């Protein structure tokens, strides 16, 4: 009796391993490659045969002529935590120093991401950076404003609009030199 139970358990283990470890994985990978190949392969952005980044993962842009995203430091702090309040105040002061024509900073630029890899910022955060980028690049502000407007996406569950940082910065680099 014990021998039969052990044998049945081993058969079930092998069956489960083949089904869920092999066949299911192949099925899901195949469906992903056939119907969602771009996303399944990391939504890579390729220029001149080289991978420049991903639409799904934030890349750091530290130069003044580029849109910058959320702080990449992962934070799970409460908004009421004294450490969080101090960090937000420091980030606000730094961003206002980098963007002297502005008077208030959008919240998504001073709070950290829960994952550290958010690829998007609010339209307000993009508009906050617009004067600095226009000044650094010597570009008319309306040109950059048009890039933001062309790329904004509405959130499905709220009235929030956001833009992908990588897309904006790519389009900035595609502008003709003045």
GILINKA-V798897 format. One record per pair of residues at least 4 apart in sequence whose ideal C-beta (glycine too) atoms are under 6 Angstrom apart, sorted by the first residue. I is the first residue (numbers start at 1). J is the second residue. D is the distance in whole Angstrom. If there is no record, write none. Layout:
I;J;D + I;J;D
This chain:
16;20;6 + 17;21;5 + 18;22;5 + 19;23;5 + 20;24;5 + 26;30;6 + 31;35;6 + 32;36;5 + 32;40;4 + 33;37;5 + 33;40;6 + 36;40;5 + 38;43;6 + 39;43;6 + 42;54;5 + 43;54;5 + 43;55;4 + 43;56;5 + 44;51;5 + 44;54;6 + 45;52;5 + 45;53;5 + 46;51;6 + 47;52;5 + 53;59;5 + 53;166;5 + 56;119;6 + 57;117;5 + 57;119;6 + 58;69;5 + 58;117;5 + 58;118;5 + 58;119;5 + 61;66;4 + 61;68;5 + 61;169;6 + 64;136;4 + 65;133;6 + 65;136;4 + 65;137;5 + 66;169;5 + 67;126;6 + 67;129;6 + 67;165;5 + 67;168;5 + 67;169;6 + 69;121;6 + 69;165;5 + 70;108;6 + 70;113;5 + 70;118;5 + 71;112;5 + 72;116;5 + 73;112;5 + 74;116;4 + 75;112;4 + 77;81;4 + 77;83;6 + 77;84;4 + 88;110;5 + 91;110;4 + 92;105;5 + 92;110;5 + 95;99;6 + 95;105;5 + 95;109;6 + 99;132;5 + 101;131;5 + 102;128;6 + 105;109;5 + 105;110;5 + 106;122;6 + 106;124;4 + 106;125;4 + 106;128;5 + 107;111;6 + 108;121;6 + 108;122;5 + 108;125;5 + 109;125;5 + 113;118;4 + 119;164;5 + 120;162;4 + 120;164;5 + 121;125;4 + 121;126;6 + 122;162;5 + 123;152;5 + 123;161;5 + 126;148;5 + 126;163;5 + 129;133;6 + 130;141;6 + 130;144;5 + 133;137;6 + 133;144;6 + 134;139;5 + 134;141;4 + 134;144;5 + 138;178;6 + 139;143;5 + 141;145;6 + 147;171;5 + 148;163;6 + 151;163;5 + 151;167;5 + 152;161;5 + 152;163;5 + 153;162;6 + 154;161;5 + 155;160;4 + 163;168;6
